[in-house]
Amino acid sequence: MSVSFVLALLIGEILIRFLYPQLIGKWSERGSFYTYDSSLGWKGKPHTSENFERINFHVKVRNNSLGFRGGEYSYSKTPNTKRILVLGDSYVWGYGVNTDDIFTSIMEKKLSTTEVLNMGCSGYGNDQELLLLKSEGMKFDPDLVIVVVTLPSDFFNNTHSVQYSYPKPYFIIEGDTLSLYNIPVPKQNLLQRIGNYLTNKSALFVYLKFLQPKSEKVNSNEVDITYKLLKEINRLCQINGIEVLFVINPTIDLTTNQPYRASNEDKLLLLLENENFNVIDLSKYLMIIFKPIRKN
């Protein structure tokens, strides 16, 4: 490796850190707070307590004995106590938020005689959430399961076998059924592990990573596979006498500071409503909270 090449990398790193300071710090929370799992791809690392820092936050992440954020809960419920289980991605996990400030913690404080279990896992799609609900969530005997559907990222998660350089399980629609593939989930290869290390160390690498082509799709129809996965979650809960609530979490368009939903997202919402599922679309509420940017 020539001196000029190393010098170019050094200058590039300094330049990117100056232009994009938000790329500095631990970018990959999966590398710090998660561990490999042959059924889920990755899962929370039990008994972890570590700082999570970026330019705009500094929080302490503590995982319980099962690798989830929040307190300890036994599988059996306390008498006369209701139990809510919340599934989702980094929004539920609490990216950049202290444990006491995550919405699940606030819910538990405000709802007397109700336990709120946060089973959010950063980077999860609805496929991994379904598998987590089957393997672990049902053991807690919840009265209500809340699934936070983050769009459009869940579309992307549900249609790929690798996310954030981590292999994961995925489902394919075969006939009218969901067939599970990539089990056991392969471990990261050497290049993927090196990439994760550089993600936490180099702002230049993170910047260039955004420019890389994404992994190949394993599902061509993002609406159909997402709908089927959510329908299966609903079915699993119904046969066990558990209520389900789907919360649609839209993307905020940074140019307008308003919720944004593409046509495919409208199609999914219509499918869920036609099934008479319990659905809350946060768009209308976020439009009130986030003031639109006025253009001169």
C-alpha positions as MATLAB code, in Angstrom:
seq = 'MSVSFVLALLIGEILIRFLYPQLIGKWSERGSFYTYDSSLGWKGKPHTSENFERINFHVKVRNNSLGFRGGEYSYSKTPNTKRILVLGDSYVWGYGVNTDDIFTSIMEKKLSTTEVLNMGCSGYGNDQELLLLKSEGMKFDPDLVIVVVTLPSDFFNNTHSVQYSYPKPYFIIEGDTLSLYNIPVPKQNLLQRIGNYLTNKSALFVYLKFLQPKSEKVNSNEVDITYKLLKEINRLCQINGIEVLFVINPTIDLTTNQPYRASNEDKLLLLLENENFNVIDLSKYLMIIFKPIRKN';
ca = [
       0.000    0.000    0.000;
       1.632    3.248   -1.127;
       2.135    6.270    1.089;
       0.047    8.405   -1.276;
      -2.912    6.007   -0.961;
      -2.753    6.032    2.837;
      -2.484    9.827    2.768;
      -5.541   10.017    0.492;
      -7.542    7.853    2.927;
      -6.447   10.035    5.845;
      -7.441   13.236    4.045;
     -10.748   11.644    3.033;
     -11.470   10.635    6.624;
     -10.739   14.162    7.894;
     -12.850   15.728    5.146;
     -15.864   13.477    5.761;
     -15.658   14.043    9.513;
     -15.686   17.795    8.874;
     -18.531   17.735    6.323;
     -20.647   15.032    7.980;
     -19.944   15.031   11.734;
     -23.109   12.956   12.267;
     -21.210    9.967   10.839;
     -18.700    9.992   13.703;
     -19.117    7.461   16.502;
     -20.632    4.027   16.924;
     -22.821    3.714   13.869;
     -23.661    0.028   14.238;
     -25.551   -0.690   17.447;
     -25.818   -4.320   16.317;
     -22.060   -4.702   16.751;
     -22.182   -3.576   20.384;
     -25.485   -4.703   21.846;
     -26.401   -7.739   19.756;
     -25.057  -11.224   19.172;
     -25.427  -13.865   16.452;
     -28.515  -16.067   16.537;
     -29.023  -19.011   14.187;
     -32.812  -18.523   14.039;
     -33.149  -14.738   14.051;
     -29.870  -13.553   12.522;
     -29.061  -11.437   15.562;
     -30.593  -10.867   18.961;
     -29.927   -8.708   21.978;
     -26.838   -9.565   24.019;
     -27.922  -10.482   27.571;
     -26.668   -8.500   30.582;
     -25.043   -5.811   28.431;
     -24.398   -2.353   29.835;
     -22.506    0.046   27.593;
     -22.482    3.651   26.409;
     -23.907    4.404   22.970;
     -22.615    7.671   21.544;
     -23.144    9.756   18.445;
     -22.637   13.455   17.835;
     -26.251   14.207   18.846;
     -26.700   11.820   21.790;
     -24.916    9.964   24.578;
     -27.000    7.267   26.245;
     -26.480    4.229   28.416;
     -27.863    0.991   26.983;
     -28.664   -1.798   29.425;
     -29.995   -5.149   28.238;
     -31.777   -7.502   30.625;
     -31.111  -11.232   30.989;
     -32.903  -11.967   27.701;
     -31.146   -9.218   25.758;
     -34.034   -6.751   25.673;
     -34.033   -3.193   26.967;
     -36.029   -2.651   30.112;
     -36.574   -4.485   33.362;
     -36.698   -8.172   34.160;
     -39.955  -10.028   33.667;
     -40.838  -13.622   34.463;
     -42.817  -15.665   31.963;
     -45.726  -15.877   34.408;
     -47.707  -12.691   34.963;
     -48.223  -11.101   38.345;
     -51.836  -11.699   39.514;
     -54.282   -8.961   38.485;
     -51.733   -7.533   36.068;
     -52.150   -6.966   32.333;
     -49.223   -7.414   29.980;
     -48.434   -5.603   26.719;
     -45.681   -6.853   24.415;
     -44.238   -4.432   21.851;
     -42.433   -5.590   18.697;
     -40.521   -3.395   16.265;
     -37.155   -2.156   15.042;
     -34.808    0.563   16.346;
     -37.742    2.918   17.002;
     -39.033    0.466   19.601;
     -35.562   -0.571   20.793;
     -34.881    3.083   21.553;
     -32.089    4.249   19.255;
     -30.384    7.234   20.902;
     -32.769    7.210   23.874;
     -32.158    6.370   27.524;
     -34.188    3.420   28.800;
     -36.471    5.518   31.011;
     -37.335    7.749   28.050;
     -38.361    4.975   25.624;
     -42.092    5.122   24.975;
     -42.595    1.614   26.373;
     -41.107    2.719   29.710;
     -43.362    5.779   29.731;
     -46.394    3.612   28.939;
     -45.650    1.308   31.859;
     -45.353    4.251   34.252;
     -48.682    5.692   33.122;
     -50.626    2.419   32.980;
     -51.183    1.109   36.467;
     -51.210   -2.676   36.947;
     -49.845   -3.095   33.408;
     -46.450   -4.435   32.375;
     -45.064   -3.239   29.043;
     -42.370   -5.486   27.586;
     -40.081   -3.910   25.006;
     -38.998   -6.635   22.571;
     -37.812   -4.214   19.894;
     -34.638   -5.239   18.059;
     -32.723   -2.758   15.948;
     -32.819   -3.579   12.247;
     -35.543   -6.227   12.503;
     -38.095   -6.713    9.769;
     -41.583   -8.136   10.296;
     -40.201  -11.580    9.404;
     -37.813  -11.576   12.377;
     -40.523  -10.092   14.594;
     -42.835  -12.982   13.697;
     -40.130  -15.512   14.535;
     -39.296  -13.712   17.795;
     -42.955  -13.677   18.786;
     -43.183  -17.420   18.162;
     -39.953  -18.378   19.908;
     -39.959  -16.014   22.879;
     -42.843  -13.555   22.953;
     -45.644  -16.075   23.408;
     -43.956  -17.428   26.538;
     -44.824  -14.181   28.321;
     -48.573  -14.712   27.834;
     -49.306  -11.117   26.718;
     -52.825   -9.680   26.701;
     -51.966   -7.304   23.866;
     -49.262   -7.371   21.198;
     -48.354   -4.050   19.567;
     -46.447   -4.280   16.283;
     -44.780   -1.032   15.216;
     -44.510   -1.179   11.415;
     -41.866    1.290   10.225;
     -42.277    2.197    6.569;
     -40.651    2.013    4.133;
     -37.758    0.314    5.981;
     -39.835   -2.774    6.845;
     -40.484   -3.251    3.130;
     -36.746   -3.395    2.548;
     -36.091   -5.635    5.544;
     -38.787   -8.116    4.520;
     -37.462   -8.506    0.977;
     -33.750   -9.130    1.652;
     -31.651  -11.931    3.105;
     -28.869   -9.622    4.311;
     -29.400   -6.388    6.239;
     -26.693   -4.014    7.512;
     -24.100   -6.666    6.521;
     -25.847   -9.249    8.720;
     -27.431  -12.382    7.198;
     -31.016  -12.957    8.326;
     -33.922  -15.374    7.871;
     -36.590  -14.586    5.307;
     -39.940  -15.859    4.074;
     -41.087  -16.593    0.545;
     -44.753  -16.764   -0.490;
     -45.330  -20.206   -2.017;
     -48.912  -20.654   -3.113;
     -50.850  -19.162   -0.228;
     -48.352  -20.024    2.496;
     -45.189  -18.505    3.940;
     -42.087  -20.677    3.632;
     -39.064  -19.925    5.817;
     -35.557  -19.853    4.305;
     -31.943  -19.202    5.332;
     -32.219  -21.332    8.485;
     -29.871  -21.800   10.199;
     -28.815  -18.253    9.449;
     -25.178  -18.189    8.274;
     -22.695  -16.225   10.326;
     -21.051  -13.110    8.930;
     -18.160  -13.747    6.603;
     -14.771  -12.087    7.081;
     -15.532   -9.119    4.822;
     -18.803   -8.445    6.643;
     -17.033   -8.538   10.030;
     -14.332   -6.167    8.789;
     -17.055   -3.894    7.448;
     -18.783   -3.769   10.833;
     -15.513   -2.906   12.561;
     -14.823   -0.056   10.123;
     -18.424    1.141   10.475;
     -17.729    1.960   14.114;
     -14.290    3.448   13.455;
     -14.344    5.326   10.148;
     -16.708    8.082    9.019;
     -15.290    7.724    5.496;
     -16.242    4.050    5.411;
     -19.788    4.830    6.608;
     -20.115    7.484    3.903;
     -18.883    5.140    1.173;
     -21.121    2.387    2.536;
     -24.175    4.510    1.769;
     -23.062    4.647   -1.876;
     -22.710    0.860   -2.198;
     -25.380   -1.153   -4.042;
     -27.865   -2.875   -1.763;
     -28.142   -6.640   -1.398;
     -30.241   -8.605   -3.864;
     -33.969   -8.929   -3.222;
     -35.414  -12.326   -2.306;
     -39.007  -11.058   -2.599;
     -40.125   -8.935   -5.528;
     -43.439   -7.741   -4.067;
     -42.775   -5.829   -0.864;
     -46.440   -5.159   -0.148;
     -47.561   -8.786   -0.465;
     -44.819  -10.246    1.730;
     -45.282   -7.553    4.399;
     -49.061   -8.049    4.382;
     -48.667  -11.834    4.674;
     -46.239  -11.488    7.592;
     -48.512   -9.115    9.496;
     -51.493  -11.336    8.764;
     -49.603  -14.318   10.220;
     -48.746  -12.328   13.351;
     -52.429  -11.455   13.696;
     -53.472  -15.114   13.193;
     -50.947  -16.394   15.738;
     -52.208  -13.955   18.341;
     -55.884  -14.589   17.613;
     -55.658  -18.363   18.075;
     -54.036  -17.686   21.456;
     -56.696  -15.177   22.514;
     -54.368  -12.177   22.304;
     -55.365   -8.753   20.975;
     -53.167   -7.195   18.277;
     -52.581   -3.563   17.369;
     -50.572   -2.531   14.305;
     -49.031    0.937   14.571;
     -47.905    2.410   11.240;
     -44.770    4.455   11.829;
     -44.087    6.611    8.741;
     -40.876    8.213    7.572;
     -40.436   11.929    8.204;
     -39.434   13.801    5.043;
     -36.543   15.994    6.199;
     -37.142   18.506    3.389;
     -40.695   19.243    4.568;
     -40.539   17.993    8.190;
     -43.764   16.101    7.522;
     -44.705   12.394    7.431;
     -44.246   10.867    4.012;
     -45.953    7.757    2.679;
     -45.426    6.296   -0.792;
     -48.146    4.615   -2.854;
     -47.046    1.121   -1.803;
     -47.453    2.105    1.826;
     -51.030    3.220    1.111;
     -51.676   -0.174   -0.503;
     -50.505   -1.987    2.620;
     -52.611    0.203    4.887;
     -55.677   -0.484    2.739;
     -55.074   -4.254    2.903;
     -54.812   -4.143    6.684;
     -57.954   -2.042    7.028;
     -59.884   -4.358    4.695;
     -59.025   -7.226    7.050;
     -60.518   -5.169    9.902;
     -57.221   -5.309   11.752;
     -56.711   -2.864   14.587;
     -54.516   -0.209   12.955;
     -53.292    3.192   14.105;
     -51.629    5.346   11.450;
     -49.317    7.822   13.165;
     -49.167   10.115   10.119;
     -52.105   12.285   11.173;
     -50.674   12.739   14.664;
     -47.123   13.413   13.507;
     -48.414   16.093   11.129;
     -49.572   17.980   14.211;
     -46.346   17.456   16.174;
     -43.930   18.218   13.318;
     -44.414   21.720   11.969;
     -43.948   21.962    8.181;
     -40.897   23.782    6.885;
     -41.918   27.007    5.212;
     -40.251   27.586    1.858;
     -39.437   31.194    0.933;
];
